[in-house]
Amino acid sequence: MFGAGGAARATGVELGLAGVAEITVVNRSTGHGQALVELLNEKVGIKANFVHWEGDYDLPEGTDVVINATSIGLFPDVDARIPLNVETLRSEMVVSDVIPNPPTTRLVRDARERGCTVLDGLGMLVNQGVIGFKLWTGVDPDPTVMRSALEEVFDS
């Protein structure tokens, strides 16, 4: 997982609670990365380790899931590139990017080109909206309608 901010903390905790065996936190700030690893190890009880992010990161063999939980690529800086050696992406990986705008970030494009299963940030935003709308109104909204509406907004 790339990042150690709020999105990374929430993602790491959810992954740990879902039973993920191990998480590697890759971050430029040693303090933030170590703090997240300590939280995951001590409070969630998951095996987590920290890698200081310098230059293009090579995904190690055995990586199943790659998550960008940074703001790299968020509108308006849509051409920003995560310092990741995309040659180490393999088709059997699941790649997720928390960035909702644009839905197709450079990481999403690179992962799709390499045959990875991809989850974009817009899908995550839509599903959060579906849950919130249901909790507030009791009505089950149509996620495809919500996604289409957001795609129109983000494309304008």
Helices and strands as residue ranges (DSSP letters): H 6-17, E 22-27, H 30-39, I 40-44, E 47-52, E 65-68, G 86-88, E 94-97, H 106-113, E 117-119, H 121-137, H 143-155
